[in-house]
Amino acid sequence: MRELIQLAMKVSDNTPLIFIDPDTALWIRELEPDLELVPDRDNFEYVYRASDLAELPGKKYQKIRSHLNRFRRNCMSTVEPITPENLEEVMELLKKWRDWKGCDKNPVLSHEVEAAFYAVEHFMELRLRGFLLRVDSEVGAISIFERLNADTALIHFEKGLPDCEGIYKAINAETAAALADEVEYINRESDLGVGGLREAKLRYHPHHMVEVYSLKRPSPVSCAQED
C-alpha cells in the first residue's frame, strides 16, 4: 500500500487520493505520518434517522411539515414502487428534469443526470429500488435507492418537477416512510459544495455525517534565508 500511495503522489496532481473514509484515513496516517490528510467537507455524506424523515417530529421540522401539508392539500398524488413496467415513465421524468434544469450548461448537473439515466437503464441488474409520485396521474417525482447495509439505505437520486410546490418534500417523506420499517438510517449522500443543496440537507437535521478525506501533497518548505 505504501508503494501505491507513493505512486499516486508521483503521477497525480495536488490531490492524488480523494474520498478516503475515516478508518482508511487513520490507517494512512499511521502508515505515512508525513502525508497531509484534510477533511473534504463538500463530500461529507448526510445520514438521517429514517423515522425523523418519515414523521418530521417536533418544532425543528415545523416549516417542512407545513410545506408538506400544503402540497397534500393542493396536489392529488399517489405513490407506487418503480417496476419494469413504469421505468419508461421514470426516463421521461428525467428528460423533463434535464430540460428544466438546463443540464447541458451545467457540468455537475449533466454528470448527475447521466448517472441517473444509467441507473434507470440498468435498474434491475443493479438491484436498485425506488418510488415514483404521480400528480393527476402524471409522474412528478422519483426516488432511487438501495440497501447499503443492515441498518442504512442509500438514496442515490431524488428528482421532481416544479409543477406542484412541495413535491420534493413529498417524495422525501414517502420514501422515508416506506424505509423506516426496514432501516434505522437513510444516507442522502453529499452536497458537492453546492450552497443551496447544503442548506436543504441541513434543514432536515442529519443525525450524523460520514466524513471523507483527501490526500494532499505536503506543503513545500520555504528555502528562503534571512539576511
Wavefront OBJ file of the C-alpha trace (Angstrom):
o trace
v 0.000 0.000 0.000
v 2.868 2.364 0.747
v 4.117 1.885 -2.825
v 0.632 2.608 -4.191
v 0.397 5.850 -2.232
v 3.854 6.895 -3.380
v 2.888 6.160 -6.999
v -0.268 8.246 -6.645
v 1.794 11.107 -5.239
v 4.230 10.832 -8.141
v 1.855 10.726 -11.105
v -1.145 12.745 -9.888
v -1.916 16.400 -9.286
v -2.055 18.108 -5.905
v -4.822 15.792 -4.691
v -3.774 12.264 -5.693
v -6.266 10.429 -3.451
v -9.795 11.573 -2.652
v -12.908 10.205 -0.933
v -10.972 8.421 1.803
v -13.187 7.201 4.641
v -12.220 7.961 8.288
v -10.884 4.473 9.081
v -8.691 4.449 5.982
v -7.532 7.988 6.773
v -6.341 6.895 10.221
v -4.607 3.879 8.722
v -2.819 6.014 6.119
v -1.717 8.447 8.843
v -0.113 5.562 10.711
v 1.490 4.265 7.527
v 2.772 7.606 6.236
v 2.745 10.206 9.057
v 4.189 12.921 6.787
v 1.281 12.858 4.342
v -1.340 15.580 4.662
v -4.912 14.329 5.048
v -7.575 17.027 5.023
v -11.343 16.777 5.544
v -13.273 17.081 2.264
v -16.407 18.818 3.574
v -18.039 19.064 0.146
v -18.220 15.271 0.037
v -19.295 14.551 3.609
v -22.392 12.332 3.465
v -25.561 13.271 5.334
v -27.118 10.487 7.407
v -30.572 10.867 8.963
v -32.783 8.760 11.179
v -35.361 7.201 8.889
v -38.066 7.862 11.473
v -37.201 11.585 11.547
v -37.595 11.927 7.789
v -40.821 9.921 7.852
v -42.500 11.598 10.832
v -40.882 15.085 10.824
v -41.309 15.347 14.599
v -41.101 18.405 16.821
v -40.535 22.110 16.360
v -37.410 21.814 14.249
v -39.428 20.245 11.414
v -42.423 22.574 11.706
v -41.758 24.515 8.475
v -41.166 21.337 6.491
v -44.395 19.829 7.852
v -46.279 22.970 6.838
v -44.926 22.827 3.281
v -45.695 19.118 3.051
v -49.249 19.604 4.306
v -49.767 22.378 1.754
v -48.631 20.028 -1.004
v -51.040 17.351 0.176
v -53.928 19.833 0.232
v -53.212 21.284 -3.196
v -51.990 18.291 -5.184
v -53.775 14.981 -5.619
v -50.921 12.482 -5.524
v -50.293 8.756 -5.370
v -47.090 6.801 -4.775
v -46.014 3.494 -6.273
v -42.822 1.431 -6.468
v -40.637 1.696 -9.545
v -41.051 -1.504 -11.564
v -40.033 -2.715 -15.028
v -43.491 -1.637 -16.207
v -43.036 2.042 -15.322
v -39.300 2.501 -15.966
v -40.015 4.283 -19.239
v -42.063 6.860 -17.349
v -39.132 7.371 -14.992
v -36.888 8.017 -18.006
v -39.371 10.590 -19.308
v -39.362 12.340 -15.931
v -35.563 12.542 -16.025
v -35.637 14.005 -19.542
v -38.097 16.684 -18.442
v -35.981 17.422 -15.366
v -32.837 17.671 -17.534
v -34.507 20.174 -19.853
v -35.991 22.196 -16.987
v -32.620 22.465 -15.210
v -30.631 23.180 -18.379
v -28.210 20.384 -17.573
v -26.320 20.821 -20.848
v -24.996 24.145 -19.495
v -24.017 22.820 -16.058
v -21.293 20.128 -15.922
v -22.238 18.986 -12.402
v -25.912 18.527 -13.281
v -25.001 16.996 -16.630
v -22.905 14.284 -14.960
v -25.611 13.713 -12.354
v -28.420 13.240 -14.844
v -26.296 10.942 -16.996
v -25.651 8.808 -13.907
v -29.389 8.783 -13.224
v -30.122 7.662 -16.800
v -27.592 4.850 -16.413
v -29.148 3.777 -13.115
v -32.607 3.593 -14.678
v -31.353 1.765 -17.769
v -29.707 -0.860 -15.526
v -32.229 -0.640 -12.694
v -32.907 -4.339 -12.291
v -29.367 -5.634 -12.730
v -28.064 -3.050 -10.247
v -30.750 -4.243 -7.806
v -31.942 -0.728 -7.183
v -35.294 0.217 -5.728
v -37.365 3.336 -5.924
v -40.678 5.134 -5.845
v -42.483 7.428 -8.210
v -45.030 10.007 -7.185
v -47.873 10.828 -9.537
v -49.763 14.103 -9.556
v -53.005 13.860 -11.535
v -51.739 10.565 -12.987
v -48.518 12.148 -14.353
v -45.143 11.240 -12.817
v -43.953 14.328 -10.942
v -41.129 12.978 -8.769
v -38.969 9.903 -8.264
v -36.549 8.466 -5.744
v -33.956 5.767 -6.445
v -32.130 3.993 -3.637
v -30.544 0.783 -2.434
v -29.878 -1.005 0.828
v -26.351 -0.010 1.869
v -26.049 -2.351 4.861
v -28.147 -3.875 7.622
v -29.262 -0.560 9.114
v -28.867 2.009 6.319
v -30.481 2.788 2.968
v -28.641 4.968 0.451
v -30.623 7.467 -1.632
v -28.904 7.864 -4.991
v -31.332 10.136 -6.803
v -34.361 12.213 -5.927
v -35.840 14.314 -8.714
v -39.029 16.306 -9.074
v -40.684 18.733 -11.477
v -41.798 22.245 -10.462
v -45.473 21.828 -11.328
v -46.598 21.320 -7.738
v -44.852 23.180 -4.899
v -43.511 20.900 -2.175
v -43.113 17.824 -4.357
v -39.542 17.196 -3.188
v -40.679 17.177 0.419
v -43.430 14.752 -0.544
v -41.209 12.200 -2.296
v -38.694 12.507 0.544
v -41.338 11.791 3.181
v -42.966 8.954 1.230
v -39.628 7.242 0.628
v -38.627 7.598 4.271
v -41.982 6.250 5.465
v -41.506 3.133 3.349
v -37.918 2.640 4.512
v -38.486 3.354 8.207
v -39.747 -0.194 8.762
v -36.581 -1.628 7.187
v -33.664 0.528 8.320
v -32.681 2.902 11.096
v -30.775 5.352 8.922
v -31.010 6.955 5.495
v -27.847 8.202 3.806
v -28.663 11.047 1.417
v -25.126 11.421 0.051
v -23.162 14.687 -0.141
v -23.955 18.249 -1.182
v -20.919 18.563 -3.524
v -20.314 22.027 -2.108
v -23.480 23.417 -3.711
v -24.771 26.109 -1.361
v -28.489 25.632 -1.929
v -28.202 21.863 -1.680
v -26.225 22.142 1.554
v -28.870 24.375 3.084
v -31.613 21.953 2.050
v -29.825 18.950 3.533
v -29.027 20.745 6.797
v -32.664 21.807 7.079
v -33.565 18.153 7.628
v -31.211 17.909 10.644
v -28.864 14.985 9.926
v -28.195 12.549 12.748
v -24.519 12.446 11.765
v -22.158 12.956 8.859
v -19.907 10.383 7.208
v -16.607 12.206 6.876
v -14.308 11.729 3.912
v -10.770 12.961 3.420
v -8.434 13.867 0.593
v -4.727 13.131 0.497
v -2.801 16.296 -0.263
v 0.809 16.801 -1.155
v 2.826 18.121 1.801
v 3.161 21.892 1.746
v 6.550 22.897 0.326
v 9.138 24.029 2.832
v 10.396 27.535 2.176
v 14.077 27.738 1.303
v 14.279 31.479 1.847
v 17.138 32.608 4.082
v 17.173 35.579 6.375
v 19.704 38.316 5.641
l 1 2 3 4 5 6 7 8 9 10 11 12 13 14 15 16 17 18 19 20 21 22 23 24 25 26 27 28 29 30 31 32 33 34 35 36 37 38 39 40 41 42 43 44 45 46 47 48 49 50 51 52 53 54 55 56 57 58 59 60 61 62 63 64 65 66 67 68 69 70 71 72 73 74 75 76 77 78 79 80 81 82 83 84 85 86 87 88 89 90 91 92 93 94 95 96 97 98 99 100 101 102 103 104 105 106 107 108 109 110 111 112 113 114 115 116 117 118 119 120 121 122 123 124 125 126 127 128 129 130 131 132 133 134 135 136 137 138 139 140 141 142 143 144 145 146 147 148 149 150 151 152 153 154 155 156 157 158 159 160 161 162 163 164 165 166 167 168 169 170 171 172 173 174 175 176 177 178 179 180 181 182 183 184 185 186 187 188 189 190 191 192 193 194 195 196 197 198 199 200 201 202 203 204 205 206 207 208 209 210 211 212 213 214 215 216 217 218 219 220 221 222 223 224 225 226 227
